[in-house]
Amino acid sequence: MTSTAQHPKTGAGSVIPRVDLFGNPEHITPSISPDGRWLAWVAPHEGVLNVWVRQVGADDDARPVTADRDRGIREYMWAPDSGHILYLRDRGGDENSHLYVVSVRSGEVRDMTPFDGVKAVLLAQDLQITDRVLVGLNKNNPRLHDVYELHVASGELVKVLDNPGLLCLVADSQLNVRAGVRSDQDGGRTIMVCEVDGEWRPLLTVDPIDAPSTVPLGFDRDGRRLLVKTSVNVNAMRLVWIDVESGEQEAVAEDPTYDVGSVFVDDSTKQPVLVSFQRERLHTQALTSEIQRDLDTLAAVDDGDLHVVSADRANGTWVVSFVHADGPTASYVYDRATRRARFLFHDRPCLATRLQDVKPFAFIARDGLEVHGYLTFPVGNAEKLPTVLLVHGGPRWRDTWQLNPEAQWLADRGYLCIQVNFRGSTGYGKAFTAAGNREWGGKMHDDLLDAITYAVESGYADPDRIGIYGGSYGGYAALAAAAFSSKVFRCAISLCGPSNLETLLRAIPDYWAPMRAEMYTAVGNPDTEPEFLRSRSPYFNSGNMSIPMLIAQGANDVRVPQAESDQMVAVLRDNGVPPEYLLFKDEGHGLEKPENRMTFYTWAERFLSQHLGGRYEPESA
């Protein structure tokens, strides 16, 4: 769609249509089959995202192999036999995902886990073992996923392990589960390994500060060493090998400031060959000279941030994507033998040349901590702009230099968009993440306010026209802004935002229960300190909330239940400051359906235009 629209009041120039920003992308998540013969990706089919395939080198035989007509399919995985594709799908956002298998040739779709109220997860596969994968099911205990072998061709499902109380289960090259994570009562973690006799023993125990950044990834080919990301003995999470017998560690890759991010392992050798560090922009580091030559070749293809997103069994062909903050993602098939890259597609080609640059920035918070983020300016004047603070979810997550449709939408409508990696965000080392513990509505909130101060004092932001918007934790931040800092903000938008930290923590999904101690360390303990949690909860501070608010919620959300928004809306109505409220009956934690996204962003855009004065695309456009 390439239509343009005028501001209903001022007649300002054309805007990027909402459907171009928030409608379905044209192509996403490309991957190559293990045998190197097929390509797959996700693209719309009759208006809904589905999985498509074609043979490598055949540009004209692309076809959908799934026919979802509901929320669409966004994530999938090749089965090791290269003849089937696996994908997970829930119902209405309830997160009780079923695992489906579809035949590439016939298009036959089978539900491999047809169990009501059960969440399936794909635990492990090995491209050298072509007939089966490992699946986790919380059928017997909703808190834990037992391990099953799924024989893909026949559909046979055989239990191979009763979960002994572990998360992050890891299998070796023979698909034997031999490692996992135990969440300890003090909020720390212990990596456990399984002996030949089936007994589990501790390999590495870490304190609560290292728990979020200690994750086992996989074994070497002989099963003697475990590849782990951990921040033990350092500040920033690094990549190490741990000898299973002795516990000795060998560093593989590290950065003094930034946590290690993605790790690409050669499936044929089980050796890591690429790691990434998310600095202001993504830095990809080769671990061998041969891989470095590939990176040098690819650097000449595109100036975006490189992601190796898929490889065949022999590691001879890669699918790579180049990410841009001010344009669509470009994907290529790269032949490592010839060192040639063949263009596949852009994810949102309609946005090319229409977006704004995204500028990293940093400031010193009021207590001296350095905080980083990104600024996206509208075209033209960069002084005293109406401003929207866009707060990421998690909160153990971070904003990165990439195309963010919401940031570009706000800039296109005339707002300065501020994204802040406030304390508690990940990527900047364990001390920075731990600085957010017990600071919901406290110092994490102060960091957001200090970012506003930075933008105002720099002359960018108009202090009288500041709004805030976010989803999940960002939704909480928007509610907290209205409750604790209403004089700073003109308006607020909360999507799936918690309003009462006490009820939020008591309603965590069953399969999150093993992480309860870690959550209590990060937020607070509802059993021992309910008053503290109430003091940080917007619901119990609703008497201070007087600014206009838009609240949106998915009815099937299991992470932030509907009650969190319902109770917030009810008390605001009782206080005589009723918010606008959108409840989506067929959504969970976030908005998956295009029609629901269009509804939400239409309301949000009109809301922001009314209270901050930015541009607005009329609904009839």
C-alpha positions as a printed Julia matrix, in Angstrom:
621×3 Matrix{Float64}:
   0.0     0.0    0.0
   1.44    3.37  -0.96
  -1.37    5.77  -0.18
  -0.7     9.09   1.51
  -2.67   11.0    4.07
  -2.95   14.58   5.29
  -2.97   15.85   8.84
  -6.67   16.44   9.54
  -6.02   19.88  11.0
  -2.86   21.33   9.48
  -2.7    19.65   6.08
   0.95   18.75   6.6
   2.73   16.5    4.09
   2.22   12.81   3.49
   2.75   10.23   6.19
   3.87    6.62   5.98
   0.64    4.61   6.14
   0.21    2.59   9.31
  -0.31   -0.56   7.27
   3.19   -0.22   5.8
   4.69   -0.04   9.28
   2.5    -2.43  11.25
   0.9    -4.68   8.67
   2.4    -8.05   7.8
   5.94   -7.96   6.42
   6.48   -9.3    2.91
   9.18  -11.82   3.96
  10.83  -12.71   7.29
  12.92  -15.49   8.93
  14.57  -17.1    5.89
  16.41  -20.39   6.44
  18.04  -23.19   4.45
  17.28  -26.88   4.91
  19.95  -29.11   6.46
  20.65  -30.79   3.11
  21.02  -27.4    1.42
  18.31  -28.04  -1.17
  15.4   -25.95   0.12
  14.77  -22.42   1.3
  11.95  -21.51   3.65
  10.62  -18.23   4.99
   7.47  -16.65   6.43
   5.26  -14.5    4.24
   1.55  -13.63   3.97
  -0.79  -16.15   2.35
  -4.34  -14.88   1.95
  -3.54  -12.14   4.44
  -2.09  -14.39   7.18
   1.58  -15.17   7.82
   2.47  -18.7    6.77
   5.56  -20.75   5.91
   6.68  -20.8    2.27
   9.31  -22.95   0.55
  11.14  -23.23  -2.74
  14.14  -25.15  -3.99
  17.49  -23.39  -3.89
  18.16  -21.81  -7.26
  14.54  -22.04  -8.42
  13.11  -18.55  -8.19
   9.67  -19.26  -9.62
   8.34  -22.24  -7.63
   7.7   -20.63  -4.24
   4.62  -21.99  -2.5
   3.05  -21.93   0.97
   3.17  -25.19   2.91
   0.99  -24.04   5.8
  -2.48  -22.52   5.67
  -3.06  -20.86   9.02
  -6.13  -18.59   9.01
  -5.91  -17.21  12.52
  -2.93  -15.55  14.26
  -0.38  -16.65  11.7
   2.98  -18.42  12.01
   6.1   -16.39  12.74
   8.6   -18.98  13.94
   9.45  -22.38  12.51
  12.4   -24.77  12.22
  13.6   -27.29   9.67
  13.44  -30.89  10.82
  16.84  -32.6   10.43
  15.48  -34.8    7.63
  14.97  -31.71   5.4
  11.59  -33.09   4.38
   9.55  -31.55   7.18
   9.15  -28.22   8.93
   8.29  -27.83  12.6
   6.38  -24.94  14.1
   4.62  -24.0   17.33
   1.18  -22.42  17.56
  -1.1   -21.6   20.48
  -4.75  -20.61  20.64
  -5.59  -16.96  21.0
  -2.31  -16.15  22.74
  -2.74  -18.54  25.68
   0.89  -19.76  25.24
  -0.11  -23.43  25.44
   1.69  -24.1   22.18
   1.21  -27.27  20.17
   4.03  -28.59  17.99
   3.05  -29.12  14.36
   4.9   -30.92  11.58
   4.27  -30.15   7.91
   5.56  -32.14   4.95
   7.47  -29.97   2.49
   6.34  -32.02  -0.5
   2.71  -32.86   0.33
   1.78  -29.99   2.63
   0.23  -32.42   5.13
   0.08  -30.84   8.6
   0.03  -32.94  11.77
  -0.41  -31.86  15.38
   2.31  -33.79  17.21
   1.2   -32.72  20.71
  -2.63  -32.7   20.71
  -2.97  -32.14  24.45
  -5.25  -29.47  25.91
  -3.68  -27.13  28.45
  -0.16  -28.36  27.72
   2.72  -26.21  26.52
   5.1   -27.84  24.04
   8.64  -26.58  23.5
  11.23  -27.75  20.99
  14.21  -28.65  23.2
  16.9   -29.98  20.9
  17.79  -31.41  17.54
  21.01  -32.48  15.86
  21.37  -32.12  12.1
  23.41  -35.33  12.01
  20.49  -37.31  13.52
  17.8   -37.04  10.89
  14.88  -39.07  12.22
  14.01  -37.46  15.57
  14.04  -34.35  17.75
  13.54  -33.7   21.47
  10.34  -32.06  22.68
   9.42  -30.78  26.13
   5.87  -31.19  27.49
   4.52  -30.02  30.85
   1.77  -32.61  30.64
   2.44  -34.28  33.99
   3.64  -31.23  35.93
   2.64  -27.8   34.62
   5.8   -26.33  36.18
   8.28  -28.61  34.43
   8.79  -29.94  30.92
   9.53  -33.64  30.69
  11.56  -34.73  27.65
  10.13  -36.76  24.77
  11.66  -38.1   21.59
   9.54  -37.21  18.59
  10.06  -39.43  15.57
   9.13  -36.94  12.9
   8.05  -39.25  10.08
   5.85  -41.53  12.19
   4.74  -39.03  14.82
   5.71  -41.44  17.62
   6.26  -39.59  20.9
   8.29  -41.43  23.56
   9.19  -40.06  27.01
  12.91  -40.31  27.65
  13.35  -38.19  30.8
  11.29  -37.18  33.79
  12.43  -33.63  34.48
  14.3   -33.58  37.81
  13.43  -29.9   38.36
  15.57  -28.17  35.74
  15.29  -25.39  33.2
  17.35  -24.76  30.04
  17.82  -28.47  29.29
  20.75  -29.23  26.97
  21.39  -32.4   24.96
  24.66  -33.77  23.65
  25.42  -34.83  20.06
  23.58  -38.14  20.62
  20.44  -36.29  21.79
  20.94  -37.38  25.38
  19.89  -34.64  27.83
  22.96  -34.13  29.97
  22.74  -30.61  31.38
  20.2   -28.2   32.81
  19.77  -25.28  35.17
  18.46  -25.48  38.73
  17.03  -22.26  40.13
  18.22  -22.01  43.74
  16.23  -20.67  46.69
  18.47  -17.62  47.1
  17.87  -16.53  43.48
  21.12  -18.03  42.22
  21.52  -20.79  39.65
  23.31  -24.12  39.44
  24.22  -25.81  36.18
  23.63  -29.52  36.69
  25.1   -32.34  34.59
  23.94  -35.93  34.28
  26.31  -38.83  34.97
  26.33  -42.09  33.04
  24.28  -43.74  35.8
  21.57  -41.09  35.47
  22.48  -39.16  38.61
  22.62  -35.37  38.41
  25.42  -33.4   40.05
  26.29  -29.68  40.22
  28.87  -28.34  37.77
  28.7   -24.59  38.39
  26.82  -22.64  41.07
  26.48  -18.88  40.71
  25.2   -16.09  42.95
  21.97  -14.18  42.18
  23.91  -11.42  40.41
  25.24  -13.97  37.89
  22.02  -15.97  37.53
  20.45  -14.03  34.63
  23.69  -14.24  32.66
  24.56  -17.93  33.13
  23.11  -20.15  30.42
  24.37  -23.53  29.07
  24.31  -23.76  25.27
  25.61  -27.14  24.14
  28.26  -29.85  24.35
  31.29  -30.42  22.17
  31.28  -33.42  19.85
  32.72  -35.76  22.5
  30.45  -34.51  25.26
  33.4   -33.67  27.48
  32.95  -29.9   27.55
  29.89  -27.72  27.96
  29.64  -24.37  26.16
  28.26  -21.75  28.56
  27.52  -18.05  28.58
  28.3   -16.69  32.03
  29.43  -13.6   33.9
  31.15  -15.5   36.72
  34.42  -13.78  37.69
  33.84  -10.96  35.18
  31.32   -8.16  34.75
  30.2    -8.71  31.14
  28.86  -12.11  30.16
  31.43  -14.09  28.17
  31.53  -17.41  26.31
  33.44  -20.26  27.96
  34.0   -23.98  27.7
  33.6   -25.83  31.01
  35.21  -29.25  31.38
  32.45  -31.54  32.62
  34.76  -33.62  34.82
  37.1   -31.02  36.29
  34.97  -27.89  36.08
  37.88  -25.96  34.57
  36.89  -23.03  32.38
  38.4   -21.86  29.1
  37.38  -18.47  27.75
  36.28  -18.43  24.1
  35.14  -14.83  23.57
  34.57  -11.81  25.76
  34.25   -8.03  25.8
  35.09   -5.9   28.85
  31.87   -3.87  28.61
  29.23   -5.72  26.58
  27.65   -9.12  27.13
  28.15  -11.82  24.53
  25.01  -12.09  22.43
  24.27  -14.69  19.76
  26.6   -17.66  19.28
  26.81  -19.52  15.96
  27.99  -23.14  16.26
  29.14  -25.26  13.32
  26.81  -28.25  13.62
  29.28  -30.63  12.0
  32.08  -29.87  14.47
  30.05  -28.55  17.46
  32.54  -25.7   17.68
  31.48  -22.05  18.02
  32.68  -20.06  15.02
  30.93  -16.71  15.41
  29.85  -14.6   18.38
  28.22  -11.2   18.54
  28.32   -8.29  20.97
  25.54   -5.69  20.86
  27.41   -2.44  21.3
  25.84    0.74  19.91
  25.7    -1.36  16.77
  26.17   -5.11  16.46
  29.76   -6.36  16.42
  30.22   -9.85  14.97
  33.48  -11.62  15.83
  34.93  -14.58  13.93
  36.62  -17.3   15.98
  38.64  -18.78  13.08
  40.63  -17.24  10.23
  38.45  -19.02   7.66
  35.29  -17.51   9.12
  36.98  -14.12   9.23
  37.47  -14.33   5.46
  33.71  -14.9    5.13
  33.01  -11.83   7.26
  35.4    -9.75   5.17
  33.6   -10.85   2.01
  30.16  -10.15   3.45
  31.21   -6.71   4.69
  31.42   -5.64   1.07
  27.88   -6.86   0.32
  25.9    -4.57   2.64
  26.69   -2.0    5.34
  23.98   -3.22   7.73
  24.56   -5.24  10.91
  25.29   -8.83   9.89
  23.34  -11.79  11.29
  24.06  -15.36  10.17
  20.56  -16.74  10.57
  20.82  -20.24   9.1
  23.3   -22.79   7.74
  23.1   -26.17   6.1
  24.42  -29.35   7.68
  27.84  -29.03   6.04
  28.14  -25.35   6.99
  28.79  -24.63   3.32
  25.8   -22.38   2.66
  24.58  -19.62   4.92
  21.5   -17.47   4.95
  22.52  -14.04   6.19
  20.52  -10.92   7.01
  21.74   -7.34   7.15
  19.8    -5.25   9.65
  19.31   -1.5    9.25
  17.74    0.96  11.66
  16.61    3.28   8.87
  15.51    0.74   6.28
  14.34   -2.82   5.66
  16.36   -5.93   6.45
  18.09   -7.46   3.42
  18.61  -11.25   3.26
  21.02  -13.22   1.08
  22.11  -16.79   0.37
  25.88  -16.97   0.77
  27.96  -19.78  -0.77
  31.1   -20.11   1.34
  33.0   -22.06  -1.33
  32.58  -19.42  -4.06
  32.23  -16.53  -1.57
  29.25  -15.23  -3.5
  26.11  -13.75  -1.96
  22.82  -13.94  -3.84
  20.07  -11.51  -2.85
  16.85  -13.07  -1.54
  14.5   -10.28  -0.42
  13.81   -7.35   1.87
  11.4    -7.85   4.75
   9.53   -4.54   4.24
  10.65   -3.17   0.86
   7.94   -0.48   0.9
   9.86    1.31   3.66
  13.09    1.77   1.71
  14.28    5.43   1.6
  11.35    6.54   3.77
  12.77    6.17   7.27
  14.86    8.29   9.61
  18.33    7.72  11.0
  18.57    6.3   14.52
  21.25    7.96  16.65
  22.86    6.33  19.69
  23.22    8.6   22.72
  24.32    8.39  26.34
  23.84   10.42  29.49
  24.85   10.31  33.14
  21.96    9.46  35.48
  21.45   11.38  38.7
  23.45    8.84  40.71
  26.38    8.82  38.26
  25.51    5.69  36.26
  26.07    5.94  32.5
  22.91    5.04  30.56
  22.63    4.48  26.79
  19.8     4.68  24.3
  18.68    5.78  20.84
  17.09    8.93  19.42
  14.96    9.04  16.28
  14.19   12.54  15.03
  11.46   13.6   12.61
  12.39   15.26   9.33
  13.32   18.92   9.59
  13.45   20.86  12.82
  15.22   19.16  15.75
  14.39   21.7   18.44
  11.67   21.69  21.11
   9.88   18.75  19.56
   6.86   16.94  20.92
   8.41   13.79  22.35
   7.42   10.22  23.09
   9.46    8.06  25.45
   9.22    4.51  24.02
  10.0     2.04  26.83
  11.07   -1.51  26.05
   9.59   -4.57  27.74
  11.3    -7.25  29.78
  12.65   -5.39  31.62
  15.61   -7.73  31.17
  15.88   -6.86  27.52
  17.38   -3.95  25.6
  16.78   -1.71  22.62
  19.18   -2.17  19.73
  20.13   -0.44  16.5
  17.54   -1.98  14.17
  14.36   -1.09  12.35
  11.79   -0.44  15.06
   8.46    0.29  13.35
   7.15    2.08  16.44
  10.12    4.45  16.62
   9.85    5.22  12.91
   6.08    5.69  13.2
   6.53    8.23  15.97
   9.25   10.12  14.1
   7.16   10.16  10.93
   4.27   11.7   12.87
   6.52   14.51  14.05
   7.69   13.28  17.44
  11.17   12.83  18.81
  11.3     9.17  19.88
  13.53    8.36  22.85
  14.5     4.75  23.62
  16.4     4.18  26.86
  18.3     1.12  28.03
  17.6     1.96  31.67
  19.35    0.08  34.49
  18.04   -3.46  34.67
  18.35   -3.79  30.9
  20.64   -6.51  29.56
  23.73   -6.3   27.39
  25.87   -3.94  29.48
  27.22   -6.37  32.06
  25.84   -7.88  35.24
  26.39   -4.81  37.42
  24.19   -2.71  35.16
  21.46   -5.36  35.06
  21.62   -5.94  38.82
  21.37   -2.18  39.42
  17.71   -2.6   38.43
  16.92   -5.12  41.17
  14.03   -3.89  43.34
  13.96   -0.64  41.32
  10.66   -0.97  39.45
   9.15    2.47  39.95
  12.42    3.56  41.61
  15.78    4.13  39.96
  14.64    2.45  36.74
  11.94    5.09  36.56
  14.48    7.8   37.43
  16.59    6.77  34.44
  13.62    7.43  32.16
  13.09   10.83  33.73
  16.8    11.62  33.38
  16.62   10.77  29.68
  13.81   13.31  29.35
  15.93   15.87  31.19
  18.81   15.18  28.81
  16.59   15.7   25.77
  15.07   18.89  27.16
  18.41   20.39  28.21
  19.85   19.51  24.8
  17.08   21.56  23.23
  15.53   18.58  21.45
  12.35   18.06  23.49
   9.54   20.43  24.39
   9.06   19.91  28.16
   5.36   20.74  27.83
   4.7    18.0   25.24
   6.11   14.73  26.59
   4.29   11.42  26.25
   5.24    7.87  27.24
   4.34    4.55  25.65
   5.38    0.94  26.16
   4.3    -2.68  26.28
   4.72   -5.25  29.09
   7.31   -3.68  31.43
   7.07   -0.63  29.18
   3.34   -0.61  29.88
   4.1    -0.66  33.6
   6.52    2.24  33.06
   3.75    4.22  31.37
   1.36    3.59  34.26
   4.13    4.44  36.76
   4.84    7.68  34.89
   1.21    8.69  35.34
   1.25    7.65  39.02
   4.63    9.01  40.1
   5.53   11.78  37.63
   2.31   13.15  36.19
   3.74   16.68  36.0
   6.42   15.51  33.55
   4.11   13.77  31.1
   1.18   15.07  29.09
  -0.22   11.57  28.32
   0.57    7.86  28.57
  -0.17    4.64  26.64
   0.12    1.22  28.3
  -0.08   -2.07  26.38
  -0.32   -5.18  28.58
   1.13   -3.23  31.48
   1.18   -4.58  35.07
  -0.57   -2.28  37.52
  -0.17   -4.2   40.8
   3.19   -5.89  41.36
   1.83   -8.03  44.18
  -0.93   -9.6   42.09
   1.38   -9.81  39.07
   3.91  -11.95  40.92
   1.22  -14.16  42.44
  -0.19  -14.89  38.97
   2.98  -15.96  37.16
   2.47  -18.87  34.71
   3.12  -22.35  36.1
   6.1   -22.92  33.82
   7.75  -19.78  35.23
   7.44  -21.07  38.81
  10.99  -22.52  38.93
  12.28  -19.0   38.28
  10.23  -17.48  41.11
  13.26  -16.81  43.33
  15.01  -14.94  40.5
  11.88  -12.88  39.88
  11.58  -12.02  43.56
  15.23  -10.91  43.57
  14.55   -8.62  40.63
  11.18   -7.19  41.69
  10.35   -8.03  45.31
   8.75  -10.8   47.35
   4.94  -10.64  47.67
   5.0   -13.02  50.64
   7.39  -11.0   52.81
   7.16   -7.42  51.54
   3.72   -6.73  50.09
   3.78   -3.11  51.29
   6.99   -2.44  49.36
   5.43   -3.84  46.18
   2.29   -1.82  46.71
   4.36    1.36  47.07
   5.79    0.7   43.59
   2.44   -0.26  42.05
   0.49    2.28  39.98
  -2.79    0.74  41.16
  -2.14    1.76  44.78
  -1.03    5.23  43.68
  -3.93    5.87  41.35
  -4.96    9.01  43.23
  -2.0    10.78  41.61
  -3.0     9.78  38.08
  -4.69   12.64  36.25
  -3.19   12.72  32.76
  -5.0    11.22  29.73
  -4.33    7.5   29.32
  -4.88    4.81  26.74
  -4.75    1.24  28.08
  -4.77   -1.88  25.88
  -4.83   -5.53  26.91
  -5.06   -9.05  25.5
  -7.76  -11.12  27.19
  -5.72  -14.34  27.01
  -2.48  -12.89  28.41
  -0.94  -15.34  30.9
   2.08  -13.16  31.72
   0.17   -9.97  32.55
  -3.39  -11.17  33.14
  -6.38   -9.11  32.03
  -7.1    -8.34  35.69
  -4.02   -6.08  35.76
  -5.6    -3.72  33.25
  -9.2    -4.23  34.4
  -8.42   -3.17  37.98
  -6.44   -0.15  36.77
  -9.24    0.98  34.49
 -11.85    0.45  37.23
 -10.04    2.55  39.84
  -9.37    5.35  37.35
 -13.04    5.42  36.44
 -13.92    5.57  40.13
 -11.48    8.48  40.49
 -13.21   10.4   37.7
 -10.34   10.14  35.19
 -11.52    7.28  32.94
  -8.91    6.09  30.44
  -9.57    4.89  26.93
  -9.55    1.08  27.12
  -9.04   -1.46  24.34
  -9.54   -5.13  25.22
  -8.66   -7.67  22.53
 -10.52  -10.92  23.1
  -8.32  -12.99  20.76
  -4.86  -11.84  21.88
  -2.36  -12.75  24.56
   0.79  -10.88  25.6
   1.04   -8.48  22.68
  -0.84   -8.11  19.43
  -0.29  -10.7   16.7
  -3.27  -10.23  14.38
  -2.79   -7.48  11.78
  -6.34   -6.2   12.22
  -5.8    -5.84  15.97
  -2.5    -4.06  15.45
  -4.18   -1.66  13.04
  -6.93   -0.94  15.56
  -4.47   -0.29  18.36
  -2.14    1.96  16.38
  -5.07    3.89  14.93
  -6.31    4.66  18.44
  -2.8     5.36  19.72
  -2.0     7.71  16.85
  -5.21    9.66  17.3
  -4.61    9.79  21.06
  -1.07   11.16  20.67
  -2.17   13.67  18.05
  -4.9    14.95  20.36
  -2.59   15.42  23.33
   0.83   16.13  21.78
  -0.13   17.64  18.44
   1.61   15.28  16.01
   0.38   14.18  12.61
  -2.38   11.66  12.18
  -3.39    9.39   9.3
  -7.21    9.44   9.07
  -8.88    6.05   9.31
 -10.42    6.49   5.86
  -7.02    6.9    4.17
